[in-house]
C-alpha cells in the first residue's frame, strides 16, 4: 500500500515537472525530471539485476557499462510505473513513446542510441530465457548519429596543459603524473583513474591496461611519463598516504593514483582537474575534455607517421574502423597546412 502511495506521488511530481518542461531541457533539468519519476518497481528491479549479473559474468561486461545499462533500464522501468506489465510488459509502441519523450526533453541521439543498445541486450536475454515470447526492439531503427570528429589539441597546447600543475605540491605532482601518463599511453579516463598499482612496471617501461570488455593490453611508456611517475611514487603518493596503508578497492586491487582520503579519483573529479588546468594553460575550456588527451595522443602519432594498426593496438580498439576516424582528423590538419602554406592554396 505504501509503495503504491509513493509511486502515485512520484507520478504526480513527474507530471507537474513535465508540464513545466514542455521544451528541450538542460542537463540539470533532465536530472530533476528523472529524480521526480516514481520509485523502481521491485519486480523490474529484480529483472534488471538478474540480466546485469548474467551479462557481467558471461560476457565480461565492464563495470562502467553495467552501471550505464542499469541507469538506462531503470529509467524506462520508472517511466512505465503504473502501466500494465511494467518494464517486462512494454511493447514497440511503448518504446516509441519513451524515445519520443526523451527526445522532446533534450536527450541526444547518441544517448538514445546507447539506451536502445541496452534495451536490445535486455530483451534478447528475456526471449532467450523464455520470460518473453517477442522482442519489442526488433524493428526499432537506431537514431542516425552525426559523425563527430575528435577534438585534438595542438602539441603546443598539450605542452602548456602538462606544465600547468604545480609539481612542488603533492596533489599537483600527482596531477602532472596523471596527465603525462594519459597523454603518453592514450588512456581512457576510466582506465586512468581505475589503474591498480600493480599495472605499472617502471623497470620494463610498460603499463598493463584493462579496457572495454575487460580486454587487457600492454602499452609502452615514454621517458617523460616514467620520470613523472617515479617522482609521484617516491614523493607525492607517500605524502598523500601520510603513513597510512592504502586500502584495496572492491576488486581487491590497490589504486595507483589516490586522493588524501586514500580513495581513487572519480572520473568526474579528474574532469574538473582537466578543466582547471586548461584554464591555467590559457586553453579554451570548451575545446577540451579528459578524452581530448586520448584524441590528441592518437592524432599526434598519426601526424608523425604512426601505423594505423599499431595505433589500434595502443588505443585498445576492437575494430580498425574505430581507429580510422583519426585519419580524417590528420587529413583535415594536412589540408589546413596546405591551404596556409602552398603558394596556390
C-alpha positions in Angstrom: 0.0 0.0 0.0 2.8 2.4 1.0 4.7 1.6 -2.2 1.6 2.4 -4.3 1.1 5.7 -2.5 4.8 6.6 -3.0 4.6 5.7 -6.7 1.4 7.7 -7.2 3.1 10.7 -5.5 6.2 10.3 -7.7 4.0 10.1 -10.8 2.2 13.4 -9.8 5.6 15.1 -9.3 6.8 13.9 -12.7 3.6 15.1 -14.3 4.0 18.6 -12.8 7.6 18.8 -13.9 6.6 17.6 -17.4 4.1 20.4 -17.6 6.7 22.9 -16.7 9.2 21.5 -19.1 7.4 21.3 -22.4 10.6 22.2 -24.2 14.1 20.6 -24.6 15.5 20.6 -21.0 19.0 21.4 -19.8 21.1 18.6 -18.3 20.3 19.7 -14.8 16.5 19.8 -15.6 16.7 16.3 -17.1 18.3 15.0 -13.9 15.5 16.6 -11.9 13.0 15.1 -14.3 14.4 11.6 -13.8 14.6 12.1 -10.0 10.9 13.0 -10.0 9.9 9.7 -11.6 8.2 7.1 -9.4 10.3 4.6 -7.5 11.5 1.5 -9.2 9.1 -1.5 -9.0 10.6 -4.4 -7.1 9.9 -6.9 -9.9 11.5 -4.7 -12.5 14.5 -4.1 -10.3 15.0 -7.9 -9.8 14.7 -8.5 -13.6 17.3 -5.8 -14.3 19.7 -7.1 -11.7 19.4 -10.6 -12.9 20.2 -9.5 -16.5 23.2 -7.4 -15.5 24.7 -10.1 -13.3 24.5 -12.5 -16.2 25.9 -10.0 -18.6 28.8 -9.3 -16.3 29.6 -12.9 -15.6 29.0 -14.4 -19.0 30.1 -11.6 -21.4 32.7 -9.8 -19.3 30.7 -6.5 -19.5 32.8 -3.7 -18.0 31.6 -2.2 -14.7 31.1 1.2 -16.3 28.9 -0.4 -19.0 26.9 -2.3 -16.3 26.3 1.0 -14.5 25.2 2.7 -17.7 22.9 -0.2 -18.7 21.3 -0.1 -15.2 20.6 3.6 -15.4 19.0 3.3 -18.9 16.9 0.2 -17.9 15.8 1.7 -14.6 14.8 5.0 -16.4 12.4 3.2 -18.7 11.1 1.0 -15.9 10.4 4.0 -13.6 8.8 5.9 -16.5 6.4 3.0 -17.0 5.4 2.7 -13.4 1.7 2.1 -13.2 1.4 0.8 -16.8 0.5 -2.8 -17.4 3.4 -5.2 -17.0 6.0 -2.6 -16.1 9.3 -3.0 -17.9 8.6 -6.6 -19.0 5.3 -5.6 -20.5 6.4 -2.8 -22.7 5.7 -3.2 -26.5 7.1 -1.4 -29.5 4.6 1.4 -29.3 5.6 2.0 -25.7 9.3 2.2 -26.6 8.4 4.7 -29.3 6.6 6.8 -26.8 9.5 6.7 -24.3 12.1 7.6 -27.0 9.8 10.4 -28.2 9.6 11.7 -24.5 13.4 11.6 -24.2 13.9 13.4 -27.5 11.4 16.1 -26.5 13.3 16.8 -23.3 16.7 17.1 -24.9 18.3 13.7 -24.7 20.8 13.4 -27.6 20.6 10.9 -30.5 23.8 9.4 -29.1 22.2 8.9 -25.7 19.1 7.3 -27.2 21.3 5.0 -29.3 23.1 3.8 -26.1 19.6 3.3 -24.5 18.5 1.2 -27.5 21.6 -0.9 -27.2 20.8 -1.7 -23.5 17.2 -2.5 -24.4 18.2 -4.8 -27.2 20.5 -6.8 -24.9 17.9 -6.9 -22.1 15.0 -8.1 -24.3 17.2 -10.6 -26.3 18.1 -12.1 -22.9 14.4 -12.1 -21.9 13.4 -14.0 -25.0 16.3 -16.4 -24.6 15.2 -17.3 -21.1 11.6 -17.6 -22.1 10.4 -14.6 -20.0 9.0 -13.0 -23.2 7.9 -14.5 -26.5 8.8 -11.4 -28.6 11.5 -8.7 -28.7 9.9 -5.2 -28.9 13.2 -3.7 -30.1 13.3 -6.0 -33.2 12.0 -3.4 -35.7 13.4 -0.3 -34.0 16.0 1.6 -36.0 18.7 3.3 -34.1 18.8 7.1 -34.4 21.2 8.5 -37.0 24.3 9.8 -35.4 26.3 12.7 -36.8 29.9 11.9 -37.5 31.8 13.8 -34.8 35.5 14.3 -35.4 37.6 14.0 -32.3 38.8 17.3 -30.9 42.6 17.2 -30.6 44.8 19.9 -29.1 47.9 21.2 -30.8 51.2 19.9 -29.5 52.0 23.3 -28.0 48.7 23.3 -26.1 49.4 19.8 -24.8 52.8 21.1 -23.5 51.1 24.0 -21.8 48.5 21.8 -20.2 51.0 19.3 -18.9 53.1 22.1 -17.4 50.1 23.7 -15.6 50.0 21.7 -12.3 52.3 22.9 -9.5 54.6 19.9 -9.1 56.0 21.3 -5.8 52.7 20.4 -4.3 51.8 16.7 -3.7 48.5 16.9 -5.4 50.0 18.9 -8.3 52.7 16.3 -8.7 50.1 13.6 -8.8 48.1 15.5 -11.4 51.2 16.1 -13.5 51.9 12.3 -13.5 48.3 11.5 -14.4 48.2 13.9 -17.3 51.6 12.8 -18.6 50.5 9.1 -18.4 47.1 9.7 -20.0 48.7 11.5 -23.0 51.7 9.2 -23.2 49.6 6.0 -23.2 46.4 7.3 -24.9 44.2 6.1 -21.9 40.5 6.4 -21.5 39.6 8.4 -18.4 38.0 5.3 -16.8 41.2 3.3 -17.5 43.4 6.0 -15.9 41.5 6.5 -12.7 40.9 2.8 -12.3 44.6 1.8 -12.7 45.8 -0.6 -9.9 49.3 -0.1 -8.6 50.3 -3.5 -10.0 49.6 -2.4 -13.5 52.7 -0.2 -13.7 56.1 -1.7 -14.4 58.7 1.1 -14.5 61.6 -1.3 -14.8 60.3 -2.5 -18.2 58.6 0.8 -19.1 55.2 -0.7 -19.7 51.7 -0.4 -18.4 49.1 -3.1 -18.3 45.7 -1.6 -19.1 42.3 -3.3 -18.7 40.0 -1.7 -21.3 36.4 -2.2 -22.5 35.1 -5.7 -22.3 37.8 -6.5 -19.7 40.4 -6.8 -22.5 44.0 -6.3 -21.5 46.7 -4.6 -23.5 50.3 -3.6 -22.8 51.2 0.0 -23.5 54.8 1.3 -23.7 55.7 4.4 -21.6 57.9 7.2 -22.8 60.8 8.6 -20.7 58.9 11.8 -19.7 55.9 9.9 -18.3 58.2 7.5 -16.5 60.1 10.4 -15.0 56.9 11.9 -13.5 55.5 8.6 -12.4 58.7 7.9 -10.5 58.5 11.3 -8.8 54.9 10.7 -7.9 55.6 7.3 -6.4 58.7 8.5 -4.5 57.4 11.8 -3.2 53.7 12.6 -3.8 52.0 9.3 -3.0 53.7 8.8 0.4 52.7 12.3 1.4 49.1 11.8 0.3 49.0 8.4 2.2 50.7 10.0 5.3 52.0 6.7 6.6 48.6 5.1 6.2 48.0 1.8 4.3 46.1 2.4 1.1 43.1 0.0 1.1 42.2 -2.2 -1.8 39.1 -1.4 -3.8 36.1 -3.7 -4.4 38.1 -5.8 -6.9 40.9 -6.4 -4.4 43.3 -4.0 -6.1 45.2 -1.1 -4.5 44.7 2.0 -6.7 47.8 3.7 -8.3 46.5 7.3 -8.0 44.9 8.3 -4.7 43.2 11.2 -3.0 44.2 12.3 0.5 41.3 10.2 1.6 43.2 7.2 0.1 40.4 6.6 -2.4 41.0 6.7 -6.1 39.8 9.7 -8.1 36.4 9.6 -9.8 36.0 10.3 -13.5 34.1 13.5 -12.6 36.9 14.7 -10.2 39.5 14.2 -13.0 37.3 16.0 -15.5 37.3 19.1 -13.1 41.1 18.9 -12.8 41.5 18.9 -16.6 39.2 21.9 -16.9 41.0 23.8 -14.2 44.5 23.2 -15.7 43.2 24.1 -19.2 42.2 27.5 -17.9 45.6 27.9 -16.2 47.3 27.0 -19.6 45.1 29.5 -21.5 43.2 26.9 -23.4 39.5 27.4 -24.2 37.8 25.0 -21.8 35.0 24.4 -24.3 37.6 22.8 -26.6 38.9 20.3 -24.1 37.8 17.2 -22.2 39.6 14.4 -20.5 39.0 12.2 -23.5 40.6 15.0 -25.6 44.0 13.9 -24.4 43.4 10.5 -25.8 42.3 12.0 -29.1 45.4 14.2 -29.1 47.6 11.2 -28.5 46.2 9.4 -31.5 46.2 12.4 -33.8 49.8 13.4 -33.0 51.0 9.8 -33.5 49.3 9.7 -37.0 50.7 13.1 -37.9 54.2 11.8 -37.2 53.7 8.8 -39.3 52.5 6.1 -36.9 51.0 2.9 -38.4 47.2 2.6 -38.1 47.3 -1.0 -37.0 49.8 -0.1 -34.3 47.7 2.8 -33.2 44.6 0.4 -33.0 46.5 -1.8 -30.5 47.7 1.1 -28.4 44.2 2.5 -28.1 42.6 -0.9 -27.5 40.1 -0.6 -30.3 38.5 -3.9 -31.2 37.7 -2.6 -34.8 40.1 -0.8 -37.1 37.2 1.3 -38.4 37.0 3.0 -34.9 40.7 4.0 -35.3 40.3 5.2 -38.9 38.3 8.2 -37.8 41.6 9.7 -36.7 42.9 9.6 -40.3 40.1 12.1 -41.0 41.5 14.5 -38.4 45.0 14.1 -39.7 43.8 14.7 -43.3 41.9 17.8 -42.1 45.1 19.1 -40.5 47.1 18.5 -43.7 44.5 20.3 -45.7 44.8 23.3 -43.4 48.5 23.3 -43.7 48.3 23.1 -47.5 45.9 26.0 -47.7 48.0 28.1 -45.4 51.4 27.5 -46.9 51.0 26.4 -50.5 51.5 29.3 -53.0 48.3 28.3 -54.7 46.5 27.1 -51.7 
